[in-house]
Amino acid sequence: GAGFDPVDPAVLRDPYPYYAWLLRHDPVHRGANGIWYVTRYDDVRTVLGEARFGRAGIRDFWASLVGPGPLSEVLRHTIFFQDDPDHERLRSLIGPAFTPRLIRRMGAEIEQTARDLLRPLRRRGEMDLVDDFAYPLALATISTLLGMPARDRDALRAWSVDIAPTLDLLASPEEIARGQAAMGQFAEYLTELIAERRRSPGDDLISAMIEATGGQRPITTNALIGTAVALVFAGHDTVTNQIGNGVLAFLRHPRQLELLRAEPDRLAGAVEECLRYDSSVQSNSRQISADLDLSGTKLPEGAFVVALAGAANRDPAQFTDPDRFDIRRSERPPMSFGAGMRFCLGALLARMELKAALGQLAGLAELRQAVPTGELVYRRSTMFRGVVSLPITFAATP
Ligand code: HEM
């Protein structure tokens, strides 16, 4: 047939049996629309981590999908869509702005936010894990990181709800129109926020970037807007979805939850296993500008290549019994944060959020999924995996 197709509703619901087949029978696979799908851990690391697999072609493809307007004006300048040397230049601006001091401060804030969010929920004995806990935690973290006042979080939420769908191949014309309007407003807001930070620096990442580049060549407002937008879109739906996927894994494996409660030192290992077992980022795409050979398969110049981290995380050559959820594993790190030159700049922060969330939730007794699995609705995205809502119940405490 046409081969692997990530848009197939059955794949969106549960991609893992399809990945298992590809890993076994056709690890570098030419799928629907002539796109190449890469599944083995080592091959995914190569595709995600090396400059030969570029992003400029993806940027141009996406820009033509959304057409002219604020979306492509802002996003084409973000780190996601650059190749070297521009990629390296942006990365060396953003990376060091995550100073040890900022990370420590964020760690304390994240723990505090997770506790504060859970306090009123404890008495209810039920919640929507996504709306009531995961999303507000991720949103608070990213807005604190950017130095946005708490009162602007609702606006940020509304803009990102409208913009996020435009980053996917499944975007409809209506979604794109809404996204353009939202990006216009968001960029305007950020212009003011950045002007404010230039006047009076704070303890946030934008201020750190302004300060770091203050001497020689001051950073442009457009580069700062692009970076702020990049961090919002790299860093909050990913975390929200990952909290949901992780909690679902524990709900389906109650003995693993018991193990975590009995041995809380396993929290860091539990987070890694949640990332491996059901990653919120399933795939990332590239285009190659010259013929090349990937583990014996010839890929032609111009080919679109999709690296499936979700499959790499189940590669039996790297993980024994890969479909088993087991927080005691100590094999390879998950491929969920990518690799090499584009390894996720927020991985440390994301792990802190996942630890805070899971640590708090593991403390709830009688944790249960409140709707049948067949009723769970997954986001309509080929790249990002997560449930739209996850009702849970637990023993209420006064
Ligand atoms: C890049 C995953 C959270 C900031 C990436 C990439 C992946 C990823 C796979 C590489 C993309 C590619 O190769 O095309 C994740 C996951 C997260 C998460 C699974 C949560 C569980 C965050 C957070 C932030 C962040 C919280 C920021 C606060 C970034 C940035 C890049 C990136 C700036 C671009 C790096 C570059 O191109 O050099 N992330 N991410 N991410 N991520 Fe994350």
Residues whose N, C-alpha, C, O or C-beta is under 5 A from the ligand:
A	BS01	HEM	L48 I79 F80 R91 L231 A234 G235 T238 V239 Q242 V281 N284 S336 F337 G338 M341 R342 F343 C344 L345 G346 L349 A350
